[in-house]
Amino acid sequence: MDWRTVKHVWMYGAFLVKQSRLPDSIWLWLSLLSILFSGPALAGSHPEPAALQANLGLRVQHFKWAEYGAGGIQLVEETGLLYGIKQELAYRNGIFGWRQGAAFFYGEVDYEGYTWTLLPIQTDVTYIGGTGFFDLEPGYEWPSGLLIKGILGLGGRLWLRDLDDTRTELGTRVGGVEEWWWTLCGRAGAGAVYPMKEFGRFFLTAGIKWPIYTRNEAIFFVQGSPDIDLEPEPDISPFAHIGWRWRQIKFRIFYESLRFKASDRVGSGGDEFYQPESEADMIGADMSWTFCF
């Protein structure tokens, strides 16, 4: 397939999507997909196994964030979809292997919660950020082709949690807040890759992330309210991936989580602030193209 053919197919597909009057976000998503899967046709790719492999793809995830007060009372719940792009590099030579990955995400979710004075409110929250990890993956491949591997590495996440201004049911204005989060964690787990001949390869991974350090820098958009730095204590968080690769197409379903215990209270301007016990659960899927070197 040459450049002219790919160009005509892409332009015709974009025209059809535009004529269908789909939302611009859907049109952009489909356009990115067409670029992703037409690119390898131009460059040429090799489906045979290789020591070094790279993946580039798109992902969508259902995101849920919750915060809990004393006695386990839920104070906040946020739910919605986040969209993003991802990349991975993986290398294997005998029992030695490693994997590096990164992802960028963006989206707007619905917020239902309470003010500091326990008045119910609803608003929107924008999330934008990125994740990354580097794992060592020692493994053993059986004569059948089954690969069993261990996982030991480091990971991190940086994101903005931007709460819009809103009003209570009685019309009282509630100012928004920007929270800049970052966390560093260790990673440990195990995985397996099982070949299915002409039907590709099935793979799964599961493990835990254990805490090293977390920080939340909150900026309040209310006159007289200070900017504060909070250090919620991170907790052990599970993760799991399951997927299938056929030729150069890789599809994966994943679960990721974040767990944080409540931070210490910080006094400022005569008030006390703290980050309540918080948790995030992300269930999603991604599709990527594999480049072999």
C-alpha positions in Angstrom: 0.0 0.0 0.0 1.6 3.3 -1.1 1.1 6.8 0.2 -1.4 7.8 -2.5 -3.7 4.9 -1.5 -3.5 5.6 2.2 -4.1 9.3 1.7 -7.2 8.7 -0.4 -8.6 6.2 2.0 -8.0 8.5 5.0 -9.5 11.5 3.3 -12.6 9.6 2.2 -13.1 8.1 5.7 -12.8 11.6 7.3 -15.3 12.9 4.8 -17.8 10.2 5.7 -17.4 10.9 9.4 -17.9 14.6 8.9 -21.0 14.0 6.9 -22.4 11.8 9.7 -22.5 14.8 12.0 -20.7 13.0 14.8 -19.3 15.1 17.6 -15.9 16.6 16.9 -14.3 14.6 19.7 -15.4 11.3 17.9 -14.2 12.6 14.6 -10.8 13.4 16.1 -10.6 10.0 17.8 -11.3 8.2 14.5 -8.9 10.4 12.7 -6.1 9.4 15.1 -7.0 5.8 14.7 -6.7 6.1 10.9 -3.3 7.7 11.2 -2.1 5.1 13.7 -3.0 2.1 11.5 -2.1 3.6 8.2 1.4 4.7 9.4 2.8 1.2 9.6 1.6 0.5 6.1 3.9 3.2 4.8 6.9 2.4 6.9 6.7 -1.4 6.6 6.6 -3.6 9.7 7.5 -7.1 10.5 5.2 -9.5 12.4 8.0 -12.0 13.3 9.1 -12.1 16.9 12.0 -9.7 17.7 14.2 -8.9 20.6 13.0 -5.3 20.7 9.4 -4.3 20.2 7.6 -1.0 20.4 3.9 -0.3 20.7 2.0 2.9 20.0 -1.7 3.2 20.5 -4.9 4.8 21.9 -6.8 4.1 25.0 -10.1 4.9 26.8 -10.9 4.2 30.4 -13.7 4.6 32.9 -12.4 6.6 35.8 -13.8 6.7 39.3 -12.4 8.9 42.2 -13.8 8.7 45.7 -13.0 10.3 49.0 -14.0 9.2 52.5 -14.3 10.9 55.8 -14.4 9.7 59.4 -16.2 6.4 59.8 -15.9 5.6 56.1 -18.6 8.2 55.0 -18.3 8.9 51.3 -17.7 12.6 50.8 -16.9 12.7 47.0 -17.6 10.6 44.0 -16.3 11.4 40.5 -17.1 9.3 37.4 -16.4 9.7 33.7 -14.3 8.7 30.7 -10.7 9.6 30.2 -9.0 9.3 26.7 -5.3 9.1 25.9 -2.4 7.7 24.0 0.2 5.2 25.1 3.6 3.7 24.1 5.7 0.8 25.3 9.1 -0.6 24.6 9.9 -4.2 25.5 13.1 -6.2 25.1 13.8 -9.9 25.7 17.0 -12.0 25.3 16.6 -15.4 26.9 15.7 -15.1 30.6 16.5 -11.3 30.6 13.9 -8.8 29.7 12.6 -5.3 30.5 9.6 -3.1 29.6 9.1 0.6 29.6 5.8 2.4 29.2 4.2 5.8 29.2 0.7 7.2 28.7 -1.0 10.6 28.5 -4.6 11.1 29.5 -7.3 13.8 29.4 -11.0 14.0 30.2 -13.8 15.7 32.1 -15.8 13.8 34.7 -18.9 14.4 36.9 -18.4 15.4 40.5 -20.9 14.8 43.3 -19.8 15.8 46.8 -19.9 18.2 49.7 -18.3 21.5 50.7 -16.1 21.8 53.8 -19.3 22.8 55.6 -21.1 19.6 54.3 -23.4 21.3 51.7 -24.1 19.1 48.7 -22.7 20.3 45.4 -22.3 19.1 41.8 -19.7 20.3 39.3 -17.2 19.1 36.6 -13.6 18.1 37.1 -11.0 18.1 34.4 -8.2 15.6 34.5 -5.0 15.8 32.5 -1.7 14.0 33.2 0.6 11.2 32.4 2.0 7.9 33.8 5.2 6.0 33.3 7.0 2.9 34.4 10.1 0.8 34.0 10.1 -2.9 34.9 12.7 -5.6 34.9 11.0 -8.8 33.6 13.1 -12.0 34.1 11.4 -15.0 32.6 11.6 -18.5 31.4 10.1 -19.8 28.1 9.0 -23.4 28.1 9.4 -25.6 25.0 5.7 -25.1 24.3 6.3 -21.4 23.9 4.7 -20.5 27.2 6.6 -17.6 28.9 6.3 -17.1 32.6 7.9 -13.8 33.9 8.3 -11.8 37.1 7.9 -8.1 37.3 9.9 -5.7 39.5 10.2 -2.0 38.8 9.3 1.7 39.5 6.3 3.7 38.3 5.0 7.2 38.6 2.0 9.4 37.9 1.6 13.2 37.5 -1.8 14.8 37.0 -3.9 17.9 37.4 -7.3 17.6 39.1 -9.2 20.8 38.3 -12.5 21.4 40.0 -14.8 24.0 38.4 -16.6 26.8 40.3 -20.1 25.9 41.2 -23.0 26.8 43.5 -25.0 25.1 46.2 -28.7 24.4 45.9 -29.4 27.8 47.7 -27.2 29.6 45.2 -24.1 30.2 47.3 -21.0 30.3 45.2 -18.3 27.7 45.8 -14.9 28.4 44.4 -13.0 25.9 42.4 -9.6 24.4 43.2 -6.6 23.1 41.2 -4.8 20.1 42.7 -1.4 19.1 41.3 -0.7 15.5 42.2 2.3 13.3 41.8 3.2 9.9 43.1 6.1 7.5 43.0 5.7 3.8 43.6 7.4 0.4 43.4 5.9 -2.3 41.2 5.9 -6.1 41.6 4.0 -8.9 40.0 4.0 -11.7 37.5 2.8 -12.4 34.0 2.5 -15.0 31.3 2.4 -15.1 27.5 0.9 -18.0 25.7 1.3 -18.6 21.9 -1.8 -19.8 20.0 0.0 -20.4 16.6 -1.8 -18.6 13.8 -4.3 -17.1 16.3 -1.6 -14.9 17.9 -0.6 -14.6 21.5 -2.6 -14.4 24.7 -1.0 -12.5 27.6 -1.9 -11.5 31.2 -0.2 -9.5 34.0 -1.1 -8.9 37.6 0.7 -7.2 40.5 0.7 -4.5 43.1 2.1 -1.0 43.5 3.6 -0.1 46.8 4.0 3.5 48.0 7.1 5.5 48.1 5.9 9.1 48.1 2.8 11.2 47.1 2.2 14.9 47.1 -0.9 17.1 46.4 -0.3 20.8 45.9 -3.8 22.5 46.1 -4.5 26.0 44.8 -7.8 27.5 46.0 -9.5 30.2 43.8 -11.1 31.9 46.8 -9.9 35.3 48.1 -8.0 34.8 51.3 -7.6 31.1 50.9 -4.0 29.9 50.8 -2.2 27.4 48.5 -1.3 24.4 50.6 0.9 21.3 50.2 -0.5 18.0 51.4 1.2 14.6 51.7 -1.5 11.9 51.7 0.0 8.5 52.7 -0.2 6.1 49.7 -1.4 2.6 50.2 -0.8 -0.7 48.3 -2.7 -0.7 45.0 -3.4 -3.6 42.7 -3.3 -3.7 38.9 -4.0 -6.3 36.2 -3.9 -6.5 32.4 -5.2 -9.2 30.0 -4.9 -9.1 26.2 -4.3 -10.6 22.8 -1.9 -9.8 20.1 -2.4 -11.0 16.5 0.3 -10.1 14.0 1.0 -6.4 14.8 -2.3 -5.5 16.4 -2.4 -5.6 20.2 -5.6 -5.3 22.2 -5.7 -5.1 26.0 -8.2 -4.7 28.8 -6.7 -3.3 32.0 -7.5 -2.4 35.6 -5.4 0.2 37.5 -5.9 1.6 41.0 -4.6 4.2 43.4 -5.1 4.1 47.1 -4.3 7.0 49.6 -4.8 7.2 53.3 -5.7 10.6 54.8 -3.0 13.2 55.0 -2.0 15.0 58.2 -3.9 18.3 58.8 -2.2 21.5 57.8 -3.0 24.7 59.5 -3.0 27.9 57.4 -4.8 31.3 57.8 -6.6 30.1 60.9 -8.1 27.1 59.1 -7.1 23.4 58.9 -6.9 21.5 55.6 -6.3 17.8 54.8 -6.7 15.3 52.0 -9.3 12.7 53.0 -8.8 9.0 52.4 -9.0 8.7 48.6 -9.0 6.0 46.0 -9.2 5.8 42.2 -10.3 2.8 40.0 -9.7 2.8 36.3 -11.1 0.1 34.0 -10.3 0.5 30.3 -9.1 -0.8 27.0 -6.3 0.1 24.6 -5.4 -0.8 21.0 -1.9 -0.4 19.6 0.3 -1.3 16.7 3.5 -3.3 17.3 6.8 -2.4 15.6 9.5 -5.0 15.6 13.2 -4.3 15.4 
